[in-house]
Amino acid sequence: MFAYHIDLKRAMWRLDYLLEFMRRLKQWGFNSVVLEIEDKFRFSRHPSLAHSDSPTHGQWREWARSCRDIGIDVVPLVQTLGHLEFALNKPAYAHLREEAGLRHHVDVTNPGSVPFVLELVQEAIDVFQPEKFFHVGGDETAELAAGGRLESWRERRGELYLKHMLPVFEHVRSRGLRPMLWHDMVFKYGGAGILPEIPKDVVMVHWDYSIIDGDSPSLQKTEEMKAAGLDVVTASANRCAGDQTGVPKVSRHVPNCHCLARKGIEEASGTLVTSWAIRHNHPETNMSATFAAVLASRGLPGDTVEAAHDAWTEEVFGVAMPAFAAAARQAEKGVLPIGRAGQWRQRLVWLEEGADRLEKDIADMVQSMGSAAEVKAFLDGLRAGYAEALKAFNRCRSEAERNGDLVDFWIEGVELQDFYAEFLLSALAGNLRERASELHKRLLGLVTTTRGLFSRTYPPASVEDEIMWRYGYHLEYLGRLTIGSVPQNVKKQDILP
């Protein structure tokens, strides 16, 4: 298996773009796609779970058929224990929570939990019609038995985990498919204890996004699972925790993708490049790291940013561009105190609730760096680096012999981070009100750019979702300053262009 993972937790992709993406992956040697559908599916018995951009069953069925026609095996992924916020956040499904405040996973002791997730699994199988595998998720359920009601299970969480997952495996098996399972909780709950209880037809997916060389002790887990008689697929990431909104950390992802692809293809049952939408850098900015896995699959070097980017730019743009690797490194250099995915969105929620955290954020920055002068020097340094990156990216765009417009996604991410830095500098200087009109004008230009660019890849509602994740806080904050005295219940649509 040489697979690519597409996470639909946030934006839905236009199906024409998604199919073209599959054709590109096939040309690079991929043979499978693991599609994490989340709420981008119209479950017949649970219609309220569907995002407005969800394709119809017929559209998904035709897309999956087209993938098979070009040689890509579609592996649907439906989370069956944790990562079920898209359902559990809704009042209608609150009865499936372990505790009122635990919205991450279903209550394993609730007799309705297994039937509920199996309904989701069954309908996805019926529509996508996978031929070999079905991924049941199962990762990051650390809050299992966290509530007081299941305290007696806390020392037996492995048993509780299996109590839920074994019927899920059996259902997938009954449909002639092999279950795939993220590995982490099997080890979290005492791998030595429950690893032997995992059925031998389950394909374990060993994910670790920190591994960058073959000597990592973490790779021993692959060997332990193989020794237990299980097939193992290694999983790297081209975007994951630690990335900034708009800008991936290629210096981490390139060696990770190369190393784990080589390990999985040469010593295990395959490899999977994961790509987590919650990071909110556009999928096109993640493809250089993906190409590191392609190079590994071909037995070629590519574990450095420079080697991977030179090969990728030659493949995609028709000419090797050493400047691209330097620009990508510059774009990720330094992390804004508030620039990672979700941080500004959370502050928008607080702002709408009447709590403005900006002053405290600035105070925290000053305290952590020592002085306001040091914060200013740090932000000024970032902006200087972003300016250099933008020059290099624009130069690469003009040098490209084909597909030059793909560079625009990198440019969008860098301009976004530069705006965040400029906003924070103004807040630090205490002149946001004086500069509000100027900053708001720049912000509206960025919104227009993102909307036009992302409309090439996402349907309308998902484009607007992405805009709110990127700019929602700043639209609200600067809109209030620009408009003047605005009631606390100001609506975002009154400020959006």
Backbone torsions as a table, in degrees:
resi	resn	phi	psi	omega
1	MET	NA	126.2	171.2
2	PHE	-124.2	97.4	-165.7
3	ALA	-118.8	155.5	174.5
4	TYR	-122.2	138.2	-176.7
5	HIS	-104.4	130.0	176.5
6	ILE	-118.1	119.2	-176.9
7	ASP	-100.4	119.3	-179.1
8	LEU	-102.2	25.4	179.8
9	LYS	-61.3	-33.7	-180.0
10	ARG	-107.2	-98.6	-175.3
11	ALA	-76.1	141.4	165.3
12	MET	-80.9	149.5	176.5
13	TRP	-100.4	144.1	170.4
14	ARG	-60.3	135.6	-174.1
15	LEU	-66.0	-31.1	177.1
16	ASP	-67.2	-39.9	176.9
17	TYR	-67.3	-41.5	-179.2
18	LEU	-62.1	-39.0	179.2
19	LEU	-71.3	-39.5	177.1
20	GLU	-64.0	-36.2	175.5
21	PHE	-60.2	-41.6	178.6
22	MET	-64.0	-39.2	178.5
23	ARG	-63.0	-39.2	177.8
24	ARG	-63.6	-45.2	179.8
25	LEU	-61.8	-40.4	179.2
26	LYS	-61.4	-41.5	177.9
27	GLN	-61.0	-29.7	-179.4
28	TRP	-86.3	-4.5	176.4
29	GLY	108.6	-3.2	177.5
30	PHE	-67.5	146.8	178.7
31	ASN	-123.9	-1.0	-176.7
32	SER	-147.8	153.0	170.3
33	VAL	-129.0	130.1	173.4
34	VAL	-98.7	111.5	-172.7
35	LEU	-104.3	105.7	179.1
36	GLU	-85.5	102.7	-164.2
37	ILE	-84.5	-23.4	178.1
38	GLU	47.6	-122.8	-177.0
39	ASP	-98.7	14.6	-178.9
40	LYS	-94.5	43.7	-175.9
41	PHE	-151.6	137.0	-177.5
42	ARG	-93.5	84.2	179.5
43	PHE	-67.2	123.4	-172.0
44	SER	-59.9	-42.4	-178.0
45	ARG	-85.8	-6.9	-177.5
46	HIS	-136.9	61.5	-173.8
47	PRO	-63.3	-24.9	-177.7
48	SER	-70.7	-11.9	-179.0
49	LEU	-79.8	-15.4	-171.0
50	ALA	-79.5	133.3	169.8
51	HIS	-69.3	153.1	-177.4
52	SER	-65.0	-22.0	178.8
53	ASP	-89.5	4.9	-176.5
54	SER	-63.1	130.6	174.5
55	PRO	-66.8	161.1	173.4
56	THR	-74.0	166.5	175.9
57	HIS	-58.6	-41.5	-179.2
58	GLY	-62.8	-39.0	178.7
59	GLN	-67.2	-42.7	177.5
60	TRP	-65.7	-41.1	-178.5
61	ARG	-61.7	-43.3	-179.9
62	GLU	-67.4	-38.6	177.6
63	TRP	-62.2	-45.4	-179.8
64	ALA	-63.6	-38.6	178.0
65	ARG	-63.8	-40.7	178.7
66	SER	-65.0	-37.1	176.5
67	CYS	-61.7	-46.2	179.3
68	ARG	-61.8	-36.7	-179.0
69	ASP	-63.3	-31.1	-179.9
70	ILE	-94.4	1.7	175.9
71	GLY	95.6	21.1	176.4
72	ILE	-108.5	119.6	177.5
73	ASP	-81.1	125.6	-179.1
74	VAL	-90.9	123.5	178.0
75	VAL	-115.2	99.5	177.6
76	PRO	-65.5	146.0	174.1
77	LEU	-122.9	116.1	173.8
78	VAL	-118.0	120.9	177.5
79	GLN	-66.2	134.4	-174.3
80	THR	-120.4	2.0	177.0
81	LEU	-142.1	-68.1	176.9
82	GLY	-98.7	-178.2	-179.1
83	HIS	54.6	37.8	178.9
84	LEU	-108.1	28.7	-179.5
85	GLU	-59.1	-32.7	-177.4
86	PHE	-61.3	-20.6	174.2
87	ALA	-102.2	-48.4	-171.6
88	LEU	-71.2	-16.4	174.7
89	ASN	-72.3	-14.7	-177.6
90	LYS	-90.6	135.9	-178.6
91	PRO	-54.4	-33.5	-177.8
92	ALA	-64.3	-18.5	-178.2
93	TYR	-115.0	11.9	-179.1
94	ALA	-61.9	-26.8	-178.3
95	HIS	-67.3	-14.4	179.8
96	LEU	-91.6	-2.0	178.2
97	ARG	-76.9	148.6	175.8
98	GLU	-67.9	-41.9	174.2
99	GLU	-139.3	160.3	-176.2
100	ALA	-55.0	-38.3	-176.7
101	GLY	-89.9	-2.8	-179.0
102	LEU	-98.1	97.5	-175.2
103	ARG	-108.6	14.1	-175.9
104	HIS	-90.0	-37.2	-176.4
105	HIS	-137.8	159.5	178.3
106	VAL	-77.2	160.4	176.1
107	ASP	-77.9	111.8	-176.6
108	VAL	-63.6	-27.0	-178.2
109	THR	-87.2	-5.0	178.0
110	ASN	-78.9	122.2	-177.4
111	PRO	-62.7	-13.5	178.8
112	GLY	-89.5	-9.1	-173.8
113	SER	-68.6	-51.1	-178.9
114	VAL	-62.4	-48.3	176.8
115	PRO	-56.5	-37.6	-179.9
116	PHE	-63.2	-51.8	-176.8
117	VAL	-68.6	-30.9	178.8
118	LEU	-69.9	-29.6	173.2
119	GLU	-62.5	-41.1	178.3
120	LEU	-66.0	-44.8	-180.0
121	VAL	-61.3	-47.4	-175.2
122	GLN	-62.1	-43.6	-177.9
123	GLU	-68.0	-36.9	177.1
124	ALA	-64.2	-40.1	176.8
125	ILE	-62.6	-44.8	-178.6
126	ASP	-60.5	-38.2	-175.8
127	VAL	-82.0	-50.2	-175.4
128	PHE	-79.4	-24.3	178.1
129	GLN	51.9	54.3	179.1
130	PRO	-63.0	151.7	-175.1
131	GLU	-99.3	-24.9	-172.6
132	LYS	-129.8	-46.4	-168.0
133	PHE	-131.7	157.3	170.4
134	PHE	-141.7	126.4	-177.1
135	HIS	-92.7	125.8	-176.2
136	VAL	-103.0	10.9	178.1
137	GLY	69.1	-119.6	177.1
138	GLY	87.9	9.9	-176.1
139	ASP	-95.7	163.5	170.2
140	GLU	48.4	53.5	177.5
141	THR	-107.7	42.2	-175.5
142	ALA	-64.1	-19.6	-179.9
143	GLU	-84.5	2.4	178.2
144	LEU	-57.8	128.9	-178.2
145	ALA	62.9	25.4	179.3
146	ALA	-78.1	-26.1	180.0
147	GLY	-77.3	160.0	-178.1
148	GLY	-64.8	-28.7	-176.0
149	ARG	-63.6	-31.8	-178.5
150	LEU	-108.1	27.1	-177.8
151	GLU	-56.9	-34.0	-177.9
152	SER	-66.6	-17.5	179.8
153	TRP	-91.3	-7.1	-167.4
154	ARG	-59.0	-35.2	179.0
155	GLU	-87.1	-0.8	179.9
156	ARG	-127.6	39.2	-175.5
157	ARG	-67.5	-28.0	175.7
158	GLY	-60.9	-42.3	177.9
159	GLU	-64.2	-40.5	179.3
160	LEU	-65.3	-40.9	178.4
161	TYR	-60.3	-48.2	-179.5
162	LEU	-66.5	-35.4	178.9
163	LYS	-54.8	-36.1	-179.8
164	HIS	-85.9	-43.4	-170.8
165	MET	-77.1	-31.5	-177.3
166	LEU	-60.0	-44.1	176.0
167	PRO	-63.7	-31.3	177.1
168	VAL	-66.3	-46.2	176.6
169	PHE	-56.5	-45.2	-176.3
170	GLU	-62.2	-39.9	-179.7
171	HIS	-65.4	-44.9	178.3
172	VAL	-61.0	-42.5	178.8
173	ARG	-61.1	-38.5	-178.8
174	SER	-64.6	-18.4	177.1
175	ARG	-95.0	12.4	176.9
176	GLY	77.0	22.2	-177.2
177	LEU	-120.2	155.9	175.5
178	ARG	-96.2	130.3	177.3
179	PRO	-72.5	144.3	169.5
180	MET	-113.3	144.1	-173.6
181	LEU	-142.0	130.8	170.6
182	TRP	-61.9	143.1	-169.0
183	HIS	-82.8	-22.0	-158.6
184	ASP	-61.0	-39.3	-175.5
185	MET	-75.3	-25.2	175.8
186	VAL	-61.1	-36.7	178.3
187	PHE	-85.1	-33.6	178.1
188	LYS	-59.5	-39.4	-177.7
189	TYR	-93.5	25.3	177.1
190	GLY	87.5	78.0	-175.8
191	GLY	-52.3	-40.1	-179.4
192	ALA	-62.3	-26.8	-178.1
193	GLY	-83.0	-44.6	-174.4
194	ILE	-107.9	-10.5	178.1
195	LEU	-56.3	-43.0	178.7
196	PRO	-64.8	-18.0	-178.8
197	GLU	-86.5	-8.1	177.8
198	ILE	-74.1	123.9	-179.6
199	PRO	-56.5	144.7	-172.2
200	LYS	-70.9	-11.3	177.2
201	ASP	-89.4	-3.8	178.4
202	VAL	-77.9	129.5	176.7
203	VAL	-90.2	116.8	-179.8
204	MET	-84.1	134.1	178.5
205	VAL	-109.7	106.7	-176.7
206	HIS	-88.0	102.0	-179.7
207	TRP	-102.1	135.6	174.8
208	ASP	-158.8	114.1	-172.3
209	TYR	-96.0	8.8	177.9
210	SER	-105.9	-14.0	-178.5
211	ILE	-68.9	126.0	178.4
212	ILE	-128.6	0.9	174.9
213	ASP	-151.3	161.5	-173.7
214	GLY	-72.1	-5.2	180.0
215	ASP	-95.2	4.8	-177.4
216	SER	-62.5	130.4	178.2
217	PRO	-58.9	-27.2	-178.4
218	SER	-61.7	-26.2	-179.5
219	LEU	-66.0	-15.1	177.6
220	GLN	-61.1	-27.9	179.1
221	LYS	-62.8	-36.4	175.1
222	THR	-58.8	-43.9	-179.1
223	GLU	-67.0	-37.3	178.8
224	GLU	-64.0	-41.5	179.9
225	MET	-69.6	-37.8	175.6
226	LYS	-63.2	-41.0	179.7
227	ALA	-64.6	-25.4	177.9
228	ALA	-82.3	3.4	176.7
229	GLY	87.4	17.2	-177.4
230	LEU	-104.3	145.2	169.9
231	ASP	-75.5	140.3	-176.3
232	VAL	-128.7	133.8	172.6
233	VAL	-115.0	126.6	177.8
234	THR	-79.6	151.1	-178.3
235	ALA	-135.4	121.0	175.2
236	SER	-103.6	-173.7	178.8
237	ALA	-142.7	137.5	172.0
238	ASN	-100.0	-5.9	167.8
239	ARG	-157.4	134.6	-176.8
240	CYS	-163.6	-171.7	-179.6
241	ALA	-53.4	137.0	-178.0
242	GLY	107.0	-21.3	176.2
243	ASP	-70.7	152.6	172.5
244	GLN	-89.8	157.1	173.7
245	THR	-59.4	125.3	176.9
246	GLY	88.2	-20.6	-172.3
247	VAL	-133.5	114.1	177.9
248	PRO	-80.0	157.8	179.0
249	LYS	-93.1	81.5	-172.8
250	VAL	-64.2	-29.1	-179.2
251	SER	-64.4	-21.4	175.6
252	ARG	-92.9	-43.2	-171.5
253	HIS	-73.7	-36.4	-177.4
254	VAL	-60.5	-54.8	179.8
255	PRO	-66.1	-31.6	178.2
256	ASN	-63.8	-47.6	-179.2
257	CYS	-65.1	-41.1	-179.2
258	HIS	-66.3	-47.7	-175.8
259	CYS	-63.0	-49.1	-175.2
260	LEU	-74.7	-28.0	173.8
261	ALA	-65.3	-44.5	178.8
262	ARG	-62.0	-44.8	179.8
263	LYS	-61.7	-47.7	-176.1
264	GLY	-66.3	-40.6	-176.3
265	ILE	-76.4	-38.0	-176.1
266	GLU	-85.4	-30.7	-170.2
267	GLU	-126.0	-5.6	-179.1
268	ALA	-131.5	-151.3	-174.7
269	SER	-101.2	8.2	178.2
270	GLY	140.1	-170.4	-176.8
271	THR	-147.4	157.1	-178.0
272	LEU	-136.3	126.3	173.5
273	VAL	-94.6	112.9	-179.8
274	THR	-89.9	155.2	-178.0
275	SER	-146.7	105.0	-168.2
276	TRP	-94.5	115.0	-172.8
277	ALA	-64.5	-23.1	-176.9
278	ILE	-64.0	-13.8	178.6
279	ARG	-76.3	-24.9	175.7
280	HIS	63.6	23.5	160.5
281	ASN	-95.8	141.5	-170.5
282	HIS	-63.5	143.2	-179.1
283	PRO	-51.9	-30.3	-179.5
284	GLU	-68.2	-22.8	177.5
285	THR	-80.0	-6.0	-178.0
286	ASN	-99.6	-3.5	-170.7
287	MET	-77.6	-22.3	176.9
288	SER	-67.2	-39.3	175.8
289	ALA	-67.7	-38.0	176.1
290	THR	-57.5	-39.2	-177.6
291	PHE	-67.5	-22.3	174.0
292	ALA	-62.0	-38.6	175.9
293	ALA	-66.3	-37.8	177.4
294	VAL	-61.5	-44.4	178.9
295	LEU	-60.8	-41.3	178.2
296	ALA	-62.9	-39.3	180.0
297	SER	-64.2	-24.1	178.9
298	ARG	-94.9	4.1	-179.3
299	GLY	72.9	25.2	-176.8
300	LEU	-108.4	151.9	175.5
301	PRO	-67.3	151.5	-179.6
302	GLY	174.3	27.6	-176.8
303	ASP	-91.7	4.1	173.5
304	THR	-112.2	154.1	179.1
305	VAL	-57.5	-41.0	-176.8
306	GLU	-66.4	-46.8	-178.4
307	ALA	-65.4	-43.8	-178.5
308	ALA	-65.9	-43.1	-177.4
309	HIS	-71.4	-36.4	177.3
310	ASP	-61.8	-44.1	179.6
311	ALA	-68.3	-40.8	-178.6
312	TRP	-67.1	-44.7	-179.9
313	THR	-64.2	-36.7	177.2
314	GLU	-65.4	-39.6	179.2
315	GLU	-67.2	-44.9	-171.3
316	VAL	-90.0	-41.8	-173.9
317	PHE	-102.0	-5.5	177.3
318	GLY	84.9	2.5	179.9
319	VAL	-156.1	137.2	177.0
320	ALA	-68.7	133.6	-176.7
321	MET	-126.4	88.8	177.7
322	PRO	-56.6	-28.1	-179.6
323	ALA	-66.0	-24.1	-178.1
324	PHE	-66.9	-44.0	179.2
325	ALA	-61.5	-42.1	179.4
326	ALA	-64.2	-40.1	179.0
327	ALA	-66.3	-40.7	179.4
328	ALA	-63.6	-39.4	176.8
329	ARG	-65.8	-41.5	-179.5
330	GLN	-65.2	-38.3	-177.9
331	ALA	-64.6	-31.5	-178.0
332	GLU	-93.5	-4.2	-173.4
333	LYS	-69.7	124.5	-177.9
334	GLY	75.4	140.9	-179.8
335	VAL	-117.5	124.5	177.7
336	LEU	-60.4	141.2	177.2
337	PRO	-55.8	-32.1	175.5
338	ILE	-131.8	85.7	-179.2
339	GLY	-152.0	-5.5	178.3
340	ARG	-81.5	161.7	-174.2
341	ALA	-57.3	133.2	173.8
342	GLY	90.6	-18.0	-176.1
343	GLN	-68.0	-46.1	178.7
344	TRP	-70.4	-34.3	179.8
345	ARG	-63.2	-39.7	177.5
346	GLN	-64.2	-39.0	179.0
347	ARG	-68.4	-28.0	173.6
348	LEU	-64.8	-41.8	178.0
349	VAL	-60.1	-47.4	179.5
350	TRP	-62.4	-40.9	-179.2
351	LEU	-62.5	-42.5	179.5
352	GLU	-68.4	-24.1	176.5
353	GLU	-86.1	0.4	177.2
354	GLY	96.2	8.0	-179.3
355	ALA	-111.6	112.4	178.7
356	ASP	-95.2	113.0	-176.0
357	ARG	-93.8	-1.7	-170.4
358	LEU	-60.8	-44.6	-179.0
359	GLU	-60.5	-41.8	178.4
360	LYS	-66.8	-39.1	178.4
361	ASP	-60.3	-42.9	178.8
362	ILE	-64.6	-42.1	178.4
363	ALA	-62.0	-39.8	178.7
364	ASP	-64.5	-40.1	178.0
365	MET	-61.9	-44.8	-179.5
366	VAL	-62.8	-43.6	-179.5
367	GLN	-64.2	-41.3	-176.7
368	SER	-71.4	-29.3	-177.0
369	MET	-101.1	-10.1	174.2
370	GLY	109.0	-38.2	-179.1
371	SER	-163.6	162.1	177.3
372	ALA	-62.7	-34.7	179.5
373	ALA	-63.5	-37.9	179.4
374	GLU	-71.0	-36.5	175.9
375	VAL	-63.4	-44.8	180.0
376	LYS	-61.9	-43.0	179.9
377	ALA	-63.1	-40.1	179.0
378	PHE	-63.0	-48.4	-178.4
379	LEU	-67.8	-38.8	176.5
380	ASP	-62.4	-39.1	178.5
381	GLY	-64.3	-41.8	177.1
382	LEU	-60.8	-45.2	-177.8
383	ARG	-64.1	-37.0	177.3
384	ALA	-63.7	-41.1	177.4
385	GLY	-65.5	-40.5	177.7
386	TYR	-62.7	-39.2	178.8
387	ALA	-62.0	-41.1	177.3
388	GLU	-65.7	-41.6	179.0
389	ALA	-61.7	-43.6	-179.6
390	LEU	-62.8	-40.7	176.7
391	LYS	-60.1	-44.2	-178.1
392	ALA	-67.1	-43.4	179.7
393	PHE	-63.1	-41.8	179.0
394	ASN	-65.6	-35.9	176.2
395	ARG	-65.6	-42.1	177.6
396	CYS	-62.9	-39.2	179.9
397	ARG	-60.5	-41.5	-179.2
398	SER	-72.8	-25.4	-179.5
399	GLU	-84.7	-17.2	-175.9
400	ALA	-62.0	135.8	176.8
401	GLU	-85.7	-17.8	176.5
402	ARG	-158.6	158.7	175.2
403	ASN	57.7	26.7	-178.6
404	GLY	-60.2	-26.8	-178.5
405	ASP	-67.1	-15.9	177.3
406	LEU	-67.1	-23.2	178.0
407	VAL	-65.3	-22.6	-177.8
408	ASP	-59.4	-29.3	-179.3
409	PHE	-69.5	-34.5	174.7
410	TRP	-69.0	-43.2	-179.7
411	ILE	-60.9	-41.6	179.0
412	GLU	-58.4	-44.4	-178.5
413	GLY	-65.6	-40.1	-179.5
414	VAL	-69.6	-42.1	178.7
415	GLU	-63.1	-35.0	176.4
416	LEU	-61.8	-50.1	-179.4
417	GLN	-64.2	-36.3	177.8
418	ASP	-64.4	-37.9	177.3
419	PHE	-64.5	-43.4	177.4
420	TYR	-55.6	-44.3	-178.1
421	ALA	-65.1	-41.9	178.9
422	GLU	-63.7	-41.3	178.2
423	PHE	-60.6	-45.2	-179.3
424	LEU	-67.2	-36.0	176.6
425	LEU	-62.9	-40.6	178.5
426	SER	-67.3	-39.1	177.4
427	ALA	-64.5	-40.0	178.3
428	LEU	-62.5	-40.0	-178.8
429	ALA	-78.7	-10.9	179.1
430	GLY	75.0	22.3	-178.3
431	ASN	-118.5	27.5	179.3
432	LEU	-59.5	-41.7	-178.3
433	ARG	-63.4	-41.5	-179.6
434	GLU	-67.3	-33.5	-176.5
435	ARG	-98.3	3.6	-172.8
436	ALA	-55.9	-45.6	-177.7
437	SER	-63.3	-43.9	179.0
438	GLU	-62.9	-46.9	179.9
439	LEU	-66.3	-38.8	-179.8
440	HIS	-64.3	-38.5	178.1
441	LYS	-63.4	-43.4	177.2
442	ARG	-63.2	-41.1	-178.8
443	LEU	-60.7	-44.8	-179.8
444	LEU	-63.5	-33.1	175.3
445	GLY	-65.7	-40.5	177.4
446	LEU	-64.6	-40.7	178.4
447	VAL	-60.7	-45.1	179.8
448	THR	-61.7	-42.0	179.0
449	THR	-63.3	-48.5	-179.0
450	THR	-62.4	-42.7	-179.0
451	ARG	-61.3	-45.1	179.6
452	GLY	-66.5	-41.6	-177.8
453	LEU	-69.5	-48.6	-175.9
454	PHE	-72.9	-20.1	177.1
455	SER	-65.9	-17.1	175.7
456	ARG	-71.6	-19.5	-172.6
457	THR	-124.2	-23.9	-175.8
458	TYR	-121.6	150.1	171.5
459	PRO	-73.1	168.6	-167.4
460	PRO	-55.0	-49.6	-175.9
461	ALA	-62.7	-37.5	179.3
462	SER	-69.2	-34.5	175.5
463	VAL	-60.7	-46.0	-179.3
464	GLU	-67.4	-35.4	174.7
465	ASP	-59.2	-46.0	-179.6
466	GLU	-62.8	-38.8	178.4
467	ILE	-62.7	-40.9	-179.7
468	MET	-69.1	-36.0	176.2
469	TRP	-64.0	-37.5	-176.8
470	ARG	-80.0	-47.4	-165.2
471	TYR	-121.3	-3.0	-171.7
472	GLY	-55.1	-46.0	-178.9
473	TYR	-61.7	-46.8	-174.9
474	HIS	-70.6	-34.8	174.4
475	LEU	-61.7	-42.7	-179.7
476	GLU	-68.5	-48.4	-174.5
477	TYR	-66.3	-52.2	-177.9
478	LEU	-71.8	-30.6	176.6
479	GLY	-62.0	-40.8	178.4
480	ARG	-64.8	-42.9	179.9
481	LEU	-66.8	-36.3	-176.7
482	THR	-76.6	-43.7	-178.3
483	ILE	-71.1	-31.8	-178.4
484	GLY	113.3	-138.1	-178.3
485	SER	-76.0	108.5	-177.1
486	VAL	-117.3	133.9	178.8
487	PRO	-59.0	156.4	-179.8
488	GLN	-60.1	-28.3	-176.9
489	ASN	-91.2	25.8	177.9
490	VAL	-56.1	139.1	-178.1
491	LYS	-92.8	142.1	-179.1
492	LYS	-59.2	-35.9	-177.4
493	GLN	-66.7	-17.1	176.5
494	ASP	-77.4	-14.9	-175.7
495	ILE	-108.6	-27.2	180.0
496	LEU	-63.5	142.9	176.4
497	PRO	-69.8	NA	NA
